[in-house]
Amino acid sequence: MGINSDVIRRIPPPGWLAAAVGAQLILTRGVRPTIRSAVTAGLIVGGAGIMAFTAAAELRRRGTTITPEHPEQVTALVTAGPFGLTRNPIYLAFASVLVAHAVLRRSPAALLPTAAFVAVIDRVQIPAEERALHQKFGQRYEAYRRAVPRWIGLPRR
C-alpha cells in the first residue's frame, strides 16, 4: 500500500528539502569538502539564493501568497522576474541547493535525494498548484503554462 498524494502534500516543500539534506548527510558521512567543492557549491547556492529571493519579492510585490500549502489562496498570477524563466523558481532554487550540497560533499550518491525531492515536488506539489492556478486564472494561466517551462531547460507540460 503506497502513500497517497494528500499525505505527501501535507508536508510542505521546505520539509521535503530538509529531509533531502538529511539523507544527503547520511549518504556522505565522513566526506569532507575541498576548497574547490566549497567555492563551486557557494556559487550554486548564491545563484539559487538570488532566484529564490527575487521570486519571493515578486510574489510579495504582487500581494499574493508565498506559501504553497494552500495553493487556492493565490490572488495573482505572477509571470515577471524569475517566473518568466521557470514557473517554479523557488523549487528550482531548492533543488539547486541540494545539487550544491552534493557538489560540496563531492558525492554523486548525494544526488539521489535531490532526484527524490524533484520527483515529489514535480509529481505531487506542483500539479496541485497548477490545478489551483488553472481554476483561478483559466486561459491566462494556460497561456503562461505554454510559454514558460515548469523547470528550466525541460520540455513544457
C-alpha positions in Angstrom: 0.0 0.0 0.0 1.6 3.3 -1.1 1.4 6.7 0.5 -1.3 8.8 -1.3 -0.5 12.3 -2.6 -2.7 14.1 0.0 -0.4 12.7 2.8 2.7 13.8 0.8 1.2 17.3 0.2 0.7 17.8 4.0 4.5 18.0 4.2 5.5 21.5 3.0 8.3 21.8 0.4 10.8 23.1 3.0 10.1 19.9 4.9 11.0 17.8 1.9 14.1 19.9 1.4 15.2 19.3 5.0 14.6 15.6 4.6 16.7 15.5 1.4 19.5 17.4 3.1 19.3 14.9 6.0 19.5 12.0 3.5 22.5 13.6 1.8 24.3 14.0 5.2 23.7 10.3 5.9 25.0 9.3 2.4 28.1 11.4 2.7 29.2 10.7 6.3 32.9 11.3 6.6 33.3 13.1 3.3 35.0 16.5 3.7 34.7 19.4 1.3 37.6 20.7 -0.5 38.3 24.4 -1.3 37.2 23.8 -4.9 34.0 22.0 -3.9 33.2 24.7 -1.4 33.7 27.5 -3.9 31.6 25.7 -6.6 28.8 24.9 -4.1 28.9 28.5 -2.9 28.4 29.8 -6.4 25.5 27.5 -7.0 23.9 28.5 -3.7 24.4 32.1 -4.5 22.6 31.8 -7.7 19.8 29.8 -6.0 19.5 32.4 -3.3 19.2 35.2 -5.8 16.5 33.3 -7.7 14.5 32.5 -4.5 14.8 36.0 -3.1 13.7 37.7 -6.3 10.9 35.2 -6.8 9.7 35.8 -3.2 10.0 39.5 -3.7 7.9 39.4 -6.8 5.2 37.4 -5.1 5.1 39.9 -2.2 5.1 42.8 -4.6 2.0 41.4 -6.3 0.4 40.7 -2.9 0.0 37.0 -3.3 0.8 34.1 -1.0 4.3 32.7 -0.9 3.3 29.5 1.0 2.5 26.5 -1.2 0.5 24.6 1.4 -2.8 26.2 0.3 -2.5 27.0 -3.5 -6.1 28.0 -3.5 -5.1 31.2 -1.6 -3.2 32.6 -4.6 -4.5 36.1 -5.5 -2.3 37.0 -8.5 -0.8 35.2 -11.5 2.9 36.2 -11.3 4.8 35.9 -14.6 7.5 38.6 -14.1 11.1 38.2 -12.9 12.3 34.6 -12.5 8.7 33.5 -13.2 9.5 34.4 -16.8 12.2 31.7 -16.9 10.5 28.9 -14.9 7.1 28.5 -13.4 8.7 27.3 -10.2 11.7 29.4 -9.4 11.7 28.7 -5.7 11.5 24.9 -6.2 14.3 25.2 -8.7 16.3 27.2 -6.1 15.6 24.4 -3.5 16.8 21.7 -6.0 19.9 23.8 -6.8 20.7 24.0 -3.1 20.6 20.2 -3.0 22.8 20.0 -6.0 25.2 22.4 -4.4 25.3 20.2 -1.2 26.1 17.2 -3.4 28.9 19.2 -5.0 30.2 20.4 -1.6 30.3 16.8 -0.4 31.8 15.6 -3.7 29.2 12.8 -3.8 27.2 11.6 -6.8 25.2 9.5 -4.3 24.1 12.7 -2.7 22.2 13.5 -5.9 19.8 10.7 -5.2 17.9 12.7 -2.5 17.9 15.6 -5.0 16.1 13.4 -7.6 13.7 12.3 -4.9 12.9 15.9 -3.9 12.4 16.9 -7.5 10.1 13.9 -8.1 7.9 14.6 -5.1 7.6 18.3 -5.9 7.1 17.7 -9.7 4.5 14.9 -9.3 2.6 15.9 -6.2 3.1 19.6 -5.1 3.3 21.3 -8.5 0.2 19.6 -10.0 -1.9 20.7 -7.0 -0.7 24.3 -7.5 -1.3 24.1 -11.3 -4.9 23.0 -10.7 -5.5 25.9 -8.4 -3.9 28.4 -10.8 -6.0 27.0 -13.7 -9.2 27.3 -11.6 -8.4 30.9 -10.7 -6.9 32.2 -13.9 -8.1 29.9 -16.7 -6.8 30.8 -20.1 -4.3 33.4 -18.8 -2.6 30.6 -16.8 -2.8 28.2 -19.7 -1.1 30.7 -22.0 1.6 31.2 -19.3 2.0 27.5 -18.9 2.5 27.0 -22.6 5.1 29.8 -22.8 7.2 29.1 -19.7 8.7 25.7 -18.7 8.0 24.1 -15.3 11.7 23.6 -14.9 14.4 25.4 -16.8 15.7 23.5 -19.8 13.0 20.8 -19.7 10.1 20.5 -22.2 6.9 22.3 -21.3 4.0 20.4 -19.7 
